[in-house]
Each structure stands twice: as structure tokens, then as C-alpha cells.
Amino acid sequence: MPNPGEPVRALSDAQLEAFIQDGFVKIEKAFPRALAEEGRSILWRDTGCDPGDPATWTRPVIRLGFYGQEPFAKAASSPTLHRAFDQLVGPGRWLPRPNLGTFPVRFPSSKDPGDDGWHIDPSFGTEDPDFMAWRASVVSKGRALLMLFLFSDVGEEDAPTRLRVGSHLDIARRLAPAGEEGLSLRELAANGFAETARLPQALATGEAGTVYLCHPFLVHAAQVHRGAEPRFMAQPPLLPSQPLVLERRDGSAHSPVEHAIRNALRNASSMLPVETSPGSR
């Protein structure tokens, strides 16, 4: 039980530890199911497909743009999520989202969707028209979290996003030698993310209203939809209001996002000091 006067926490100490080790946390009922239903109605309209006629579902994936209508804005500003952002990124260190990012709507299909390779989402250099030239750095310039907002129920056959558990630690070690300049997605993907192939896989399943909050370095992938109903999911970044800091000299606590990177680098060398559990954060 929280002490009287303490703010309500969205995540337990165990969930924070799991985020640091695994690279993601699942929050059920992060936003109301009714908002997901309202949002799906808007999305269905924009797909140009008929919800009641699978014969109109002719493509394995349709990508829809940014949505800021009321159901999406309310989902993005869920009080539960805002509390979780404070716990994972740090109070005052992230920017509220007025909308959600792109929606890759996936339809039941035996066709290759053409976008199911393992990757991380780059976070800067996005002005370059060549997507593979976009970059990521060890301080995750431009991205505090990767987020997966489920706007439909997603079971194991419904093309849930695949997550390589703990892969964010390998990517942090890969990025570290490149410093703040970072690496392009082309450089990162040159070996097919082979260093993470040994890791166990988790599936981003859940009921509509579920949100996965992921470390920005988590390796993930889409997959073929083998189910019966289309999958609706948004995948926006949480933007930082200030850069990540891996060596805080002002006495402030490292966030779990920073703590995970520090763990990865400490395990690779003895340069970083051992840090205590985030349970007191």
C-alpha cells in the first residue's frame, strides 16, 4: 500500500526491474477500451476497406498517418501512461504527445508484408530521404521510448510485434563506440542484428487498450497475420525534453532507460560504477 500523500505509481519495483533487464513493460488497460473502439472506427474509414467484407482486405498491411482526433489524443495522454513515463524516463524529461504515430494496420494474409525484418527504430537524421540513413546513438538522441498502442485485441495469430527480450543491452554496447554521432540503420542492420538472434522472443499481445513501453534500443519485428481480424496498433515514440545522461553529476537519479544502458556498458567494461536498484526512484 502506498503511503498517504505519495503519488500513485503506474509501475511496481518489479516492473521497473523487468524493464531494465528485458527492455519493455506491458501495461494493461493503459487507456479505455471505448477509446480504442472509437479510434478503430476512424481508422477503418481511412483504410478504404469494409470491416464486414474480408474480400476488400486485399493488402497485408496498410500504413496510416498521424492521428490527433479525440480518441487518439486521450489515449496518448492517459494519466496511467504519464505516471509510467515519469518512472521510466524521469519527471520533466519527456514531452507530452498530442497525437499518435503511424498505424500499420495488418490484415489476415498469406502474402509477405515486406516489412517484417528485425530492427530498431532510429531516432535522428530523419530529414534524410533515405530511411536506412537514419541514425541512433548510445544516448538515444530524439527518442526516450518506443511505444506500442493496441487499438484492437491482439492474440498470438494476429501479427503481434515480436520483441527480442534483452536486446536493448546488446544494441547499447554496439552503439557505444560510435558516441553521440551514432550509427545509421544501414550500419546497424548490416549483420541482420545477429548479436541478438540468441535471445528469447516475446509477443506484444493483449486486449485493446494495452500499451507496451519499450526501451528505444529494443530489437523488434513485424510478422505475417495468421488470424481472422485485422490488427490496429500505433507505434509512436515518446520524445525527450532533454538528452539522456549516462553520467549524472548533479546528484539526480538515473532513469531506468539510462540505467539499462549503463548496465550494458558496465558489463562490457569496468568504466561505469555499479548502480543500485531503481526501486527507490
ZAVEX-50264 format. One line per 3 residues: number of its first residue (from 1); their letters; for each residue x, y, z of C-alpha. Coordinates in steps of 0.02 Angstrom, whole numbers. Example, Ala and Ser with C-alpha at 12.3 -4.5 7.8 and 13.67 -1.06 7.14 Angstrom:
BEGIN
1	AS	615,-225,390  684,-53,357
This chain:
BEGIN
1	MPN	0,0,0  69,173,-42  96,294,99
4	PGE	-35,433,114  19,583,12  132,481,-104
7	PVR	90,493,-290  5,341,-366  132,236,-461
10	ALS	92,157,-628  233,29,-616  293,-79,-472
13	DAQ	475,-101,-425  470,-273,-507  406,-198,-669
16	LEA	544,-67,-668  675,-204,-642  598,-306,-783
19	FIQ	604,-154,-898  790,-132,-863  828,-316,-893
22	DGF	704,-360,-1032  684,-192,-1119  495,-174,-1109
25	VKI	345,-172,-994  164,-214,-1034  28,-102,-960
28	EKA	-146,-174,-972  -295,-53,-976  -174,90,-1008
31	FPR	-317,180,-1094  -504,139,-1101  -565,7,-1221
34	ALA	-701,128,-1277  -567,246,-1345  -492,102,-1444
37	EEG	-663,65,-1520  -690,248,-1567  -516,257,-1643
40	RSI	-541,97,-1742  -697,170,-1824  -593,316,-1889
43	LWR	-453,202,-1946  -568,81,-2036  -639,227,-2135
46	DTG	-466,282,-2189  -411,107,-2243  -544,112,-2380
49	CDP	-591,-66,-2331  -758,-134,-2272  -750,-206,-2094
52	GDP	-887,-331,-2139  -814,-390,-2304  -645,-480,-2297
55	ATW	-643,-480,-2487  -595,-296,-2475  -443,-336,-2367
58	TRP	-328,-358,-2516  -162,-298,-2443  -65,-374,-2297
61	VIR	-30,-202,-2222  -96,-25,-2244  2,116,-2163
64	LGF	-99,263,-2099  -29,431,-2045  -31,529,-1883
67	YGQ	-196,543,-1791  -238,678,-1664  -428,661,-1653
70	EPF	-502,647,-1480  -488,458,-1452  -305,460,-1503
73	AKA	-260,617,-1405  -346,547,-1249  -256,380,-1266
76	ASS	-89,468,-1284  -121,575,-1129  -182,435,-1015
79	PTL	-139,477,-833  -76,298,-810  46,320,-953
82	HRA	103,490,-893  145,415,-724  238,273,-811
85	FDQ	337,398,-916  390,487,-757  450,323,-684
88	LVG	541,260,-840  611,422,-913  603,543,-767
91	PGR	486,685,-718  509,834,-834  619,734,-953
94	WLP	487,691,-1085  365,785,-1197  177,752,-1195
97	RPN	107,682,-1357  -44,769,-1436  -66,626,-1559
100	LGT	-9,451,-1603  114,398,-1736  86,292,-1888
103	FPV	-36,146,-1885  24,-7,-1982  -145,-95,-1999
106	RFP	-111,-280,-2031  -238,-391,-2118  -251,-581,-2121
109	SSK	-147,-632,-2270  -27,-764,-2333  69,-629,-2429
112	DPG	239,-568,-2372  209,-397,-2293  384,-344,-2346
115	DDG	421,-256,-2182  448,-397,-2058  637,-387,-2033
118	WHI	717,-366,-1862  766,-186,-1825  769,-44,-1700
121	DPS	684,122,-1735  813,258,-1774  786,424,-1689
124	FGT	878,565,-1779  940,613,-1951  761,585,-2010
127	EDP	771,732,-2131  869,617,-2248  751,542,-2379
130	DFM	846,377,-2365  765,288,-2216  916,173,-2197
133	AWR	1025,327,-2166  925,375,-2011  1027,358,-1853
136	ASV	1029,303,-1671  1157,344,-1538  1203,275,-1367
139	VSK	1117,424,-1284  961,391,-1392  955,566,-1464
142	GRA	775,608,-1509  688,459,-1428  650,417,-1247
145	LLM	539,264,-1276  464,159,-1414  278,133,-1379
148	LFL	153,7,-1447  -30,57,-1425  -151,-87,-1458
151	FSD	-314,-23,-1533  -381,-199,-1563  -369,-363,-1469
154	VGE	-207,-447,-1521  -180,-633,-1497  -33,-740,-1548
157	EDA	-102,-765,-1725  -145,-581,-1752  26,-519,-1808
160	PTR	87,-463,-1637  251,-370,-1641  395,-485,-1599
163	LRV	515,-424,-1464  689,-492,-1431  699,-494,-1242
166	GSH	853,-403,-1177  913,-350,-1350  923,-167,-1296
169	LDI	1079,-211,-1197  1169,-282,-1349  1121,-129,-1453
172	ARR	1184,-10,-1318  1353,-97,-1325  1351,-90,-1515
175	LAP	1314,96,-1515  1435,148,-1378  1596,156,-1481
178	AGE	1510,273,-1606  1474,403,-1471  1345,539,-1499
181	EGL	1362,528,-1688  1290,353,-1679  1262,229,-1819
184	SLR	1143,228,-1965  1008,97,-1978  1105,28,-2128
187	ELA	1259,5,-2019  1159,-70,-1877  1069,-190,-1992
190	ANG	1225,-244,-2087  1236,-407,-1990  1048,-432,-1976
193	FAE	1058,-395,-1789  1143,-563,-1770  1206,-521,-1596
196	TAR	1026,-531,-1533  973,-690,-1626  1009,-799,-1474
199	LPQ	884,-706,-1365  710,-767,-1318  562,-690,-1408
202	ALA	408,-609,-1331  247,-562,-1422  158,-396,-1397
205	TGE	-13,-472,-1368  -156,-402,-1265  -328,-328,-1263
208	AGT	-370,-162,-1345  -311,-26,-1227  -146,-114,-1188
211	VYL	16,-18,-1212  194,-86,-1219  327,38,-1165
214	CHP	493,-15,-1240  673,40,-1221  722,138,-1378
217	FLV	855,7,-1419  740,-145,-1412  754,-252,-1569
220	HAA	583,-296,-1637  495,-354,-1795  326,-368,-1878
223	QVH	259,-534,-1943  128,-612,-2057  -52,-602,-1993
226	RGA	-119,-779,-1973  -278,-734,-1879  -453,-683,-1930
229	EPR	-472,-499,-1885  -361,-351,-1934  -238,-286,-1807
232	FMA	-237,-100,-1766  -84,-33,-1674  4,135,-1659
235	QPP	192,143,-1636  238,321,-1585  399,373,-1500
238	LLP	400,463,-1334  507,615,-1366  632,676,-1235
241	SQP	630,855,-1170  815,840,-1131  952,720,-1183
244	LVL	986,559,-1089  1134,575,-972  1238,421,-933
247	ERR	1346,508,-803  1239,621,-694  1350,733,-589
250	DGS	1210,842,-519  1151,712,-393  991,671,-488
253	AHS	944,489,-511  970,397,-673  808,342,-753
256	PVE	777,158,-791  806,197,-977  978,267,-932
259	HAI	1007,133,-801  985,-5,-932  1115,74,-1047
262	RNA	1234,95,-901  1212,-89,-855  1252,-141,-1033
265	LRN	1410,-36,-1039  1465,-86,-865  1450,-269,-913
268	ASS	1558,-234,-1066  1693,-142,-966  1728,-77,-792
271	MLP	1711,104,-842  1544,136,-757  1512,117,-571
274	VET	1389,-9,-503  1218,71,-478  1083,25,-354
277	SPG	911,-42,-397  784,85,-463  658,32,-332
280	SR	679,192,-232  650,303,-384
